[in-house]
Amino acid sequence: MPNVTVNGEPREVAAGATVLDLLTDLGRHPRTVAVEHRGEILPRDRYAATTLQEGDRLEVVGFVQGGGQGVEAAGLRTGRGGRASGVKPGGAGN
């Protein structure tokens, strides 16, 4: 069974498991998350075709809607300037 790292935590997955399998195990719907795999954003249409390998590193980020609390409340990592990459100032998609 391969060992991977998901959001900084070690996790064992079944041999031959895909990113979609991992999301299912995590209880996440593929349409509600973005996945970074090996340092690259993985297109959603590749989740089922991407087999996890020993040592893979993934970041799974969920989308949060409403509230006006901004990206910090959504649990997104931020870079310099306090904003998550690709998010306009003022909140998620404003």
N, CA, C and O atoms as a GROMACS GRO file, in nm:
protein
  376
    1MET      N    1   0.084  -0.119   0.000
    1MET     CA    2   0.000   0.000   0.000
    1MET      C    3   0.088   0.124   0.000
    1MET      O    4   0.172   0.141   0.088
    2PRO      N    5   0.069   0.211  -0.098
    2PRO     CA    6   0.151   0.332  -0.104
    2PRO      C    7   0.119   0.428   0.011
    2PRO      O    8   0.006   0.435   0.059
    3ASN      N    9   0.220   0.500   0.054
    3ASN     CA   10   0.205   0.607   0.151
    3ASN      C   11   0.214   0.739   0.078
    3ASN      O   12   0.308   0.763   0.002
    4VAL      N   13   0.117   0.826   0.102
    4VAL     CA   14   0.115   0.959   0.042
    4VAL      C   15   0.099   1.062   0.154
    4VAL      O   16   0.072   1.026   0.269
    5THR      N   17   0.116   1.187   0.121
    5THR     CA   18   0.094   1.295   0.216
    5THR      C   19  -0.020   1.381   0.165
    5THR      O   20  -0.015   1.432   0.053
    6VAL      N   21  -0.123   1.397   0.248
    6VAL     CA   22  -0.241   1.476   0.213
    6VAL      C   23  -0.253   1.590   0.312
    6VAL      O   24  -0.272   1.567   0.432
    7ASN      N   25  -0.242   1.712   0.263
    7ASN     CA   26  -0.249   1.832   0.348
    7ASN      C   27  -0.151   1.822   0.466
    7ASN      O   28  -0.183   1.859   0.579
    8GLY      N   29  -0.031   1.771   0.436
    8GLY     CA   30   0.074   1.763   0.535
    8GLY      C   31   0.067   1.643   0.628
    8GLY      O   32   0.154   1.627   0.714
    9GLU      N   33  -0.035   1.559   0.612
    9GLU     CA   34  -0.052   1.442   0.699
    9GLU      C   35  -0.026   1.314   0.620
    9GLU      O   36  -0.076   1.300   0.508
   10PRO      N   37   0.051   1.221   0.677
   10PRO     CA   38   0.074   1.094   0.608
   10PRO      C   39  -0.055   1.013   0.602
   10PRO      O   40  -0.138   1.015   0.693
   11ARG      N   41  -0.070   0.941   0.490
   11ARG     CA   42  -0.190   0.860   0.471
   11ARG      C   43  -0.155   0.741   0.384
   11ARG      O   44  -0.083   0.754   0.285
   12GLU      N   45  -0.204   0.625   0.421
   12GLU     CA   46  -0.185   0.505   0.341
   12GLU      C   47  -0.306   0.489   0.250
   12GLU      O   48  -0.420   0.503   0.294
   13VAL      N   49  -0.280   0.458   0.123
   13VAL     CA   50  -0.388   0.436   0.026
   13VAL      C   51  -0.373   0.298  -0.034
   13VAL      O   52  -0.264   0.240  -0.032
   14ALA      N   53  -0.481   0.247  -0.089
   14ALA     CA   54  -0.478   0.115  -0.153
   14ALA      C   55  -0.393   0.120  -0.279
   14ALA      O   56  -0.388   0.223  -0.347
   15ALA      N   57  -0.327   0.011  -0.310
   15ALA     CA   58  -0.251   0.001  -0.435
   15ALA      C   59  -0.346   0.027  -0.551
   15ALA      O   60  -0.456  -0.029  -0.556
   16GLY      N   61  -0.304   0.110  -0.644
   16GLY     CA   62  -0.385   0.143  -0.760
   16GLY      C   63  -0.489   0.250  -0.736
   16GLY      O   64  -0.566   0.282  -0.827
   17ALA      N   65  -0.493   0.308  -0.614
   17ALA     CA   66  -0.592   0.412  -0.583
   17ALA      C   67  -0.567   0.536  -0.667
   17ALA      O   68  -0.453   0.571  -0.697
   18THR      N   69  -0.675   0.601  -0.703
   18THR     CA   70  -0.667   0.725  -0.781
   18THR      C   71  -0.698   0.845  -0.690
   18THR      O   72  -0.738   0.828  -0.575
   19VAL      N   73  -0.679   0.963  -0.744
   19VAL     CA   74  -0.715   1.084  -0.670
   19VAL      C   75  -0.864   1.081  -0.639
   19VAL      O   76  -0.905   1.120  -0.529
   20LEU      N   77  -0.946   1.035  -0.732
   20LEU     CA   78  -1.091   1.027  -0.708
   20LEU      C   79  -1.121   0.931  -0.592
   20LEU      O   80  -1.207   0.959  -0.509
   21ASP      N   81  -1.050   0.818  -0.587
   21ASP     CA   82  -1.067   0.724  -0.476
   21ASP      C   83  -1.032   0.791  -0.343
   21ASP      O   84  -1.103   0.775  -0.244
   22LEU      N   85  -0.923   0.866  -0.342
   22LEU     CA   86  -0.882   0.936  -0.220
   22LEU      C   87  -0.989   1.034  -0.175
   22LEU      O   88  -1.023   1.039  -0.057
   23LEU      N   89  -1.042   1.112  -0.269
   23LEU     CA   90  -1.147   1.208  -0.234
   23LEU      C   91  -1.269   1.138  -0.175
   23LEU      O   92  -1.329   1.186  -0.079
   24THR      N   93  -1.305   1.024  -0.233
   24THR     CA   94  -1.417   0.946  -0.181
   24THR      C   95  -1.388   0.902  -0.038
   24THR      O   96  -1.475   0.912   0.049
   25ASP      N   97  -1.267   0.854  -0.014
   25ASP     CA   98  -1.228   0.812   0.122
   25ASP      C   99  -1.232   0.928   0.220
   25ASP      O  100  -1.262   0.910   0.338
   26LEU      N  101  -1.202   1.047   0.172
   26LEU     CA  102  -1.204   1.167   0.257
   26LEU      C  103  -1.345   1.223   0.275
   26LEU      O  104  -1.366   1.316   0.353
   27GLY      N  105  -1.442   1.166   0.202
   27GLY     CA  106  -1.579   1.216   0.210
   27GLY      C  107  -1.600   1.347   0.137
   27GLY      O  108  -1.690   1.424   0.171
   28ARG      N  109  -1.517   1.372   0.037
   28ARG     CA  110  -1.525   1.499  -0.038
   28ARG      C  111  -1.578   1.474  -0.178
   28ARG      O  112  -1.537   1.379  -0.244
   29HIS      N  113  -1.669   1.559  -0.223
   29HIS     CA  114  -1.720   1.550  -0.360
   29HIS      C  115  -1.620   1.623  -0.450
   29HIS      O  116  -1.574   1.732  -0.417
   30PRO      N  117  -1.584   1.563  -0.564
   30PRO     CA  118  -1.482   1.623  -0.650
   30PRO      C  119  -1.515   1.764  -0.699
   30PRO      O  120  -1.425   1.841  -0.731
   31ARG      N  121  -1.641   1.799  -0.704
   31ARG     CA  122  -1.679   1.932  -0.752
   31ARG      C  123  -1.662   2.039  -0.644
   31ARG      O  124  -1.675   2.158  -0.673
   32THR      N  125  -1.634   1.999  -0.521
   32THR     CA  126  -1.623   2.097  -0.412
   32THR      C  127  -1.480   2.120  -0.365
   32THR      O  128  -1.458   2.186  -0.264
   33VAL      N  129  -1.382   2.065  -0.440
   33VAL     CA  130  -1.243   2.079  -0.399
   33VAL      C  131  -1.154   2.112  -0.518
   33VAL      O  132  -1.190   2.091  -0.634
   34ALA      N  133  -1.037   2.163  -0.487
   34ALA     CA  134  -0.927   2.174  -0.582
   34ALA      C  135  -0.816   2.086  -0.527
   34ALA      O  136  -0.794   2.081  -0.406
   35VAL      N  137  -0.746   2.017  -0.616
   35VAL     CA  138  -0.640   1.925  -0.574
   35VAL      C  139  -0.508   1.966  -0.638
   35VAL      O  140  -0.498   1.980  -0.760
   36GLU      N  141  -0.408   1.983  -0.554
   36GLU     CA  142  -0.271   2.002  -0.601
   36GLU      C  143  -0.201   1.867  -0.586
   36GLU      O  144  -0.198   1.809  -0.477
   37HIS      N  145  -0.145   1.818  -0.695
   37HIS     CA  146  -0.079   1.687  -0.697
   37HIS      C  147   0.062   1.707  -0.751
   37HIS      O  148   0.080   1.754  -0.863
   38ARG      N  149   0.160   1.671  -0.671
   38ARG     CA  150   0.301   1.688  -0.710
   38ARG      C  151   0.333   1.833  -0.748
   38ARG      O  152   0.410   1.858  -0.841
   39GLY      N  153   0.273   1.927  -0.677
   39GLY     CA  154   0.303   2.068  -0.698
   39GLY      C  155   0.227   2.136  -0.811
   39GLY      O  156   0.250   2.254  -0.839
   40GLU      N  157   0.136   2.064  -0.875
   40GLU     CA  158   0.058   2.121  -0.986
   40GLU      C  159  -0.091   2.103  -0.957
   40GLU      O  160  -0.132   2.002  -0.902
   41ILE      N  161  -0.171   2.203  -0.996
   41ILE     CA  162  -0.316   2.190  -0.984
   41ILE      C  163  -0.361   2.083  -1.083
   41ILE      O  164  -0.330   2.090  -1.202
   42LEU      N  165  -0.434   1.986  -1.033
   42LEU     CA  166  -0.481   1.875  -1.116
   42LEU      C  167  -0.620   1.907  -1.170
   42LEU      O  168  -0.711   1.933  -1.092
   43PRO      N  169  -0.637   1.906  -1.302
   43PRO     CA  170  -0.771   1.930  -1.358
   43PRO      C  171  -0.869   1.824  -1.308
   43PRO      O  172  -0.834   1.706  -1.299
   44ARG      N  173  -0.990   1.865  -1.277
   44ARG     CA  174  -1.091   1.774  -1.223
   44ARG      C  175  -1.114   1.653  -1.312
   44ARG      O  176  -1.138   1.543  -1.263
   45ASP      N  177  -1.108   1.672  -1.443
   45ASP     CA  178  -1.133   1.559  -1.534
   45ASP      C  179  -1.021   1.455  -1.532
   45ASP      O  180  -1.032   1.352  -1.598
   46ARG      N  181  -0.914   1.481  -1.457
   46ARG     CA  182  -0.803   1.384  -1.446
   46ARG      C  183  -0.803   1.310  -1.311
   46ARG      O  184  -0.718   1.223  -1.290
   47TYR      N  185  -0.895   1.344  -1.221
   47TYR     CA  186  -0.896   1.281  -1.088
   47TYR      C  187  -0.905   1.128  -1.099
   47TYR      O  188  -0.831   1.058  -1.030
   48ALA      N  189  -0.995   1.076  -1.184
   48ALA     CA  190  -1.015   0.932  -1.194
   48ALA      C  191  -0.901   0.862  -1.266
   48ALA      O  192  -0.882   0.741  -1.248
   49ALA      N  193  -0.826   0.935  -1.346
   49ALA     CA  194  -0.718   0.874  -1.424
   49ALA      C  195  -0.580   0.888  -1.358
   49ALA      O  196  -0.483   0.831  -1.407
   50THR      N  197  -0.572   0.961  -1.248
   50THR     CA  198  -0.443   0.986  -1.184
   50THR      C  199  -0.424   0.888  -1.068
   50THR      O  200  -0.488   0.900  -0.964
   51THR      N  201  -0.334   0.793  -1.089
   51THR     CA  202  -0.305   0.691  -0.988
   51THR      C  203  -0.203   0.746  -0.889
   51THR      O  204  -0.102   0.807  -0.928
   52LEU      N  205  -0.230   0.724  -0.762
   52LEU     CA  206  -0.140   0.771  -0.657
   52LEU      C  207  -0.019   0.678  -0.647
   52LEU      O  208  -0.031   0.556  -0.655
   53GLN      N  209   0.097   0.741  -0.629
   53GLN     CA  210   0.223   0.669  -0.620
   53GLN      C  211   0.286   0.691  -0.482
   53GLN      O  212   0.258   0.791  -0.416
   54GLU      N  213   0.369   0.599  -0.439
   54GLU     CA  214   0.442   0.612  -0.314
   54GLU      C  215   0.512   0.748  -0.309
   54GLU      O  216   0.582   0.787  -0.402
   55GLY      N  217   0.491   0.820  -0.198
   55GLY     CA  218   0.558   0.948  -0.178
   55GLY      C  219   0.487   1.069  -0.237
   55GLY      O  220   0.534   1.181  -0.220
   56ASP      N  221   0.375   1.049  -0.307
   56ASP     CA  222   0.302   1.163  -0.364
   56ASP      C  223   0.261   1.259  -0.253
   56ASP      O  224   0.229   1.218  -0.141
   57ARG      N  225   0.262   1.387  -0.287
   57ARG     CA  226   0.218   1.492  -0.196
   57ARG      C  227   0.098   1.561  -0.259
   57ARG      O  228   0.104   1.605  -0.374
   58LEU      N  229  -0.010   1.571  -0.184
   58LEU     CA  230  -0.132   1.634  -0.233
   58LEU      C  231  -0.181   1.738  -0.134
   58LEU      O  232  -0.165   1.723  -0.013
   59GLU      N  233  -0.240   1.841  -0.187
   59GLU     CA  234  -0.312   1.939  -0.106
   59GLU      C  235  -0.454   1.938  -0.158
   59GLU      O  236  -0.477   1.953  -0.278
   60VAL      N  237  -0.550   1.920  -0.069
   60VAL     CA  238  -0.692   1.920  -0.105
   60VAL      C  239  -0.754   2.040  -0.036
   60VAL      O  240  -0.755   2.048   0.087
   61VAL      N  241  -0.806   2.133  -0.114
   61VAL     CA  242  -0.863   2.257  -0.062
   61VAL      C  243  -1.010   2.261  -0.097
   61VAL      O  244  -1.047   2.251  -0.214
   62GLY      N  245  -1.095   2.276   0.005
   62GLY     CA  246  -1.239   2.284  -0.016
   62GLY      C  247  -1.284   2.426  -0.041
   62GLY      O  248  -1.225   2.522   0.009
   63PHE      N  249  -1.390   2.438  -0.118
   63PHE     CA  250  -1.449   2.568  -0.145
   63PHE      C  251  -1.553   2.598  -0.037
   63PHE      O  252  -1.627   2.510   0.006
   64VAL      N  253  -1.557   2.725   0.006
   64VAL     CA  254  -1.653   2.770   0.105
   64VAL      C  255  -1.732   2.882   0.043
   64VAL      O  256  -1.676   2.970  -0.022
   65GLN      N  257  -1.863   2.880   0.063
   65GLN     CA  258  -1.950   2.977  -0.001
   65GLN      C  259  -2.012   3.070   0.102
   65GLN      O  260  -2.045   3.029   0.213
   66GLY      N  261  -2.026   3.198   0.062
   66GLY     CA  262  -2.103   3.294   0.139
   66GLY      C  263  -2.032   3.348   0.262
   66GLY      O  264  -1.915   3.319   0.284
   67GLY      N  265  -2.106   3.426   0.341
   67GLY     CA  266  -2.059   3.473   0.470
   67GLY      C  267  -1.974   3.598   0.470
   67GLY      O  268  -1.971   3.669   0.570
   68GLY      N  269  -1.904   3.627   0.360
   68GLY     CA  270  -1.820   3.747   0.355
   68GLY      C  271  -1.704   3.744   0.452
   68GLY      O  272  -1.653   3.851   0.488
   69GLN      N  273  -1.660   3.626   0.496
   69GLN     CA  274  -1.551   3.618   0.591
   69GLN      C  275  -1.416   3.610   0.522
   69GLN      O  276  -1.313   3.611   0.590
   70GLY      N  277  -1.413   3.602   0.391
   70GLY     CA  278  -1.287   3.602   0.319
   70GLY      C  279  -1.220   3.467   0.314
   70GLY      O  280  -1.270   3.369   0.370
   71VAL      N  281  -1.106   3.463   0.246
   71VAL     CA  282  -1.038   3.338   0.222
   71VAL      C  283  -0.972   3.281   0.347
   71VAL      O  284  -0.954   3.160   0.356
   72GLU      N  285  -0.937   3.364   0.443
   72GLU     CA  286  -0.876   3.312   0.565
   72GLU      C  287  -0.973   3.220   0.637
   72GLU      O  288  -0.933   3.115   0.687
   73ALA      N  289  -1.100   3.258   0.644
   73ALA     CA  290  -1.201   3.175   0.710
   73ALA      C  291  -1.225   3.046   0.634
   73ALA      O  292  -1.271   2.947   0.691
   74ALA      N  293  -1.195   3.046   0.505
   74ALA     CA  294  -1.216   2.927   0.422
   74ALA      C  295  -1.105   2.824   0.442
   74ALA      O  296  -1.116   2.712   0.392
   75GLY      N  297  -1.001   2.860   0.514
   75GLY     CA  298  -0.893   2.767   0.539
   75GLY      C  299  -0.795   2.755   0.424
   75GLY      O  300  -0.720   2.657   0.416
   76LEU      N  301  -0.793   2.853   0.336
   76LEU     CA  302  -0.700   2.849   0.223
   76LEU      C  303  -0.566   2.905   0.266
   76LEU      O  304  -0.559   3.001   0.343
   77ARG      N  305  -0.460   2.844   0.214
   77ARG     CA  306  -0.327   2.898   0.242
   77ARG      C  307  -0.310   3.028   0.166
   77ARG      O  308  -0.358   3.042   0.053
   78THR      N  309  -0.242   3.122   0.227
   78THR     CA  310  -0.217   3.248   0.160
   78THR      C  311  -0.069   3.269   0.140
   78THR      O  312   0.014   3.217   0.215
   79GLY      N  313  -0.038   3.345   0.038
   79GLY     CA  314   0.100   3.382   0.012
   79GLY      C  315   0.125   3.521   0.062
   79GLY      O  316   0.056   3.569   0.153
   80ARG      N  317   0.222   3.587   0.004
   80ARG     CA  318   0.251   3.725   0.043
   80ARG      C  319   0.128   3.810   0.014
   80ARG      O  320   0.058   3.787  -0.084
   81GLY      N  321   0.104   3.907   0.099
   81GLY     CA  322  -0.010   3.996   0.080
   81GLY      C  323  -0.137   3.942   0.145
   81GLY      O  324  -0.240   4.010   0.142
   82GLY      N  325  -0.132   3.820   0.203
   82GLY     CA  326  -0.245   3.770   0.277
   82GLY      C  327  -0.360   3.717   0.193
   82GLY      O  328  -0.469   3.696   0.246
   83ARG      N  329  -0.340   3.696   0.063
   83ARG     CA  330  -0.447   3.645  -0.022
   83ARG      C  331  -0.409   3.509  -0.076
   83ARG      O  332  -0.291   3.481  -0.098
   84ALA      N  333  -0.508   3.426  -0.097
   84ALA     CA  334  -0.483   3.298  -0.163
   84ALA      C  335  -0.457   3.325  -0.310
   84ALA      O  336  -0.515   3.417  -0.368
   85SER      N  337  -0.372   3.246  -0.370
   85SER     CA  338  -0.340   3.262  -0.512
   85SER      C  339  -0.466   3.258  -0.597
   85SER      O  340  -0.552   3.173  -0.576
   86GLY      N  341  -0.476   3.349  -0.691
   86GLY     CA  342  -0.586   3.349  -0.788
   86GLY      C  343  -0.716   3.403  -0.732
   86GLY      O  344  -0.817   3.399  -0.802
   87VAL      N  345  -0.717   3.454  -0.610
   87VAL     CA  346  -0.839   3.509  -0.553
   87VAL      C  347  -0.828   3.660  -0.553
   87VAL      O  348  -0.728   3.716  -0.507
   88LYS      N  349  -0.931   3.726  -0.604
   88LYS     CA  350  -0.930   3.871  -0.609
   88LYS      C  351  -0.942   3.929  -0.468
   88LYS      O  352  -1.001   3.867  -0.379
   89PRO      N  353  -0.884   4.048  -0.447
   89PRO     CA  354  -0.900   4.113  -0.317
   89PRO      C  355  -1.048   4.128  -0.284
   89PRO      O  356  -1.130   4.152  -0.373
   90GLY      N  357  -1.083   4.115  -0.158
   90GLY     CA  358  -1.220   4.132  -0.116
   90GLY      C  359  -1.295   4.002  -0.094
   90GLY      O  360  -1.413   4.004  -0.058
   91GLY      N  361  -1.230   3.888  -0.115
   91GLY     CA  362  -1.296   3.762  -0.088
   91GLY      C  363  -1.287   3.666  -0.203
   91GLY      O  364  -1.230   3.697  -0.308
   92ALA      N  365  -1.344   3.552  -0.183
   92ALA     CA  366  -1.337   3.443  -0.281
   92ALA      C  367  -1.429   3.473  -0.398
   92ALA      O  368  -1.549   3.448  -0.392
   93GLY      N  369  -1.371   3.526  -0.507
   93GLY     CA  370  -1.445   3.547  -0.630
   93GLY      C  371  -1.526   3.672  -0.636
   93GLY      O  372  -1.607   3.687  -0.728
   94ASN      N  373  -1.511   3.765  -0.542
   94ASN     CA  374  -1.588   3.892  -0.548
   94ASN      C  375  -1.538   3.979  -0.659
   94ASN      O  376  -1.589   4.088  -0.680
   0.00000   0.00000   0.00000
